[in-house]
């Protein structure tokens, strides 16, 4: 009888040890999952940065996902996890830009308010505000040189649709100011020319930074760009008044 009692005790102790080991294993797995969850945003950011740089340098067809992951020091399976593949990653770069651009715009713009509901003065004042903030965004480190090169390639090849709520709103605002429809050719070209006033110094460094003998744009440069954009807008508005 004593032997049977000890045997039962051993089984009970054994079950307790197994239960304790299982709990420890669950805890380790949970901690590992938490660590991976914390690291994922950083991994995603590294991949986007490397992909932007390599796509800008070599083009879409000249880069493979293995090269991107090697540059980003990331597991190749992460591209499938986040974007489903190379094409999804390419679109992901644009989506990331649009998301950040939209979040930035919400600091000074209510995208839900239709421009037609504003007075003419409110429309014009809002356009000036948006364009001033767009200059700050363009020349404040928001868009890297690699991303600018990537965007230029994307506009040239038109592989994937680029739909920016901010740019769509600017076109609506311009249409409202000039009392035209958003699909009017004049509105489309006016939008392009206004945006070009902001982008040109950035996308043509040989005609800006090189001549200025600078490596980057200063606050003074940003103010000059803002003033030139305002002068251009005022000229357009004067044409309408005339």
GIWO-V954502 format. One record per residue. N is the residue number from 0. D_CENTER is the distance of its C-alpha to the mean C-alpha in Angstrom with 2 decimals. Layout:
n-><N,N>
d_center-><D_CENTER,D_CENTER>
This chain:
n-><0,1,2,3,4,5,6,7,8,9,10,11,12,13,14,15,16,17,18,19,20,21,22,23,24,25,26,27,28,29,30,31,32,33,34,35,36,37,38,39,40,41,42,43,44,45,46,47,48,49,50,51,52,53,54,55,56,57,58,59,60,61,62,63,64,65,66,67,68,69,70,71,72,73,74,75,76,77,78,79,80,81,82,83,84,85,86,87,88,89,90,91,92,93,94,95,96,97,98,99,100,101,102,103,104,105,106,107,108,109,110,111,112,113,114,115,116,117,118,119,120,121,122,123,124,125,126,127,128,129,130,131,132,133,134,135,136,137,138,139,140,141,142,143,144,145,146,147,148,149,150,151,152,153,154,155,156,157,158,159,160,161,162,163,164,165,166,167,168,169,170,171,172,173,174,175,176,177,178,179,180,181,182,183,184,185,186,187,188,189,190,191,192,193,194,195,196,197,198,199,200,201,202,203,204,205,206,207,208,209,210,211,212,213,214,215,216,217,218,219,220,221,222,223,224,225,226,227,228,229,230,231,232,233,234,235,236,237,238,239,240,241>
d_center-><75.05,73.50,71.86,70.23,68.96,67.35,65.85,64.29,62.99,61.42,59.66,58.35,57.15,55.56,53.63,52.51,51.27,49.35,47.78,46.88,45.37,43.31,41.97,41.06,39.31,37.31,36.39,35.30,33.19,31.64,30.87,29.42,27.15,25.99,25.29,23.27,21.28,20.57,19.61,17.28,14.08,14.96,15.79,12.61,10.72,13.48,13.34,9.73,10.78,14.08,13.09,10.98,14.08,16.59,15.34,15.18,18.64,20.41,18.81,18.16,21.90,22.55,20.59,21.60,20.02,22.79,21.89,18.25,19.56,22.24,19.96,17.80,21.12,20.24,22.41,21.96,22.27,18.91,17.21,19.52,19.00,15.23,14.79,18.43,18.53,17.33,16.39,14.43,12.53,11.93,10.63,8.59,6.55,6.10,5.92,3.28,1.47,4.69,5.28,4.55,6.14,8.64,9.55,10.16,12.19,14.23,15.78,17.72,17.64,19.04,17.50,20.54,23.04,24.11,24.75,28.22,29.32,28.92,31.69,31.44,31.23,28.45,26.50,27.01,26.30,23.03,22.02,22.91,20.91,17.70,18.24,19.17,16.04,13.99,16.06,15.40,11.62,12.19,14.90,14.14,12.21,8.70,8.51,10.79,13.61,12.71,9.34,11.56,14.17,12.13,11.19,14.88,16.06,14.17,15.68,18.96,19.25,17.64,17.36,14.89,14.40,11.45,11.92,10.16,12.29,12.34,13.66,15.96,17.28,18.01,20.00,21.83,22.66,24.02,26.01,27.49,28.45,30.26,31.64,30.32,28.45,24.76,25.82,28.31,28.05,28.58,25.68,23.33,24.61,24.57,20.86,20.26,22.63,21.23,17.64,19.39,21.19,18.04,16.46,19.78,20.56,17.26,17.65,21.41,22.09,25.60,26.42,24.84,24.50,27.35,29.66,28.75,29.47,26.40,23.68,21.08,21.00,22.97,23.08,25.95,23.99,21.30,24.23,25.84,22.83,22.70,26.45,26.33,23.81,26.12,29.13,27.74,27.07,30.55,32.08,30.63,31.93,35.29,35.64,35.38,37.91,40.22>
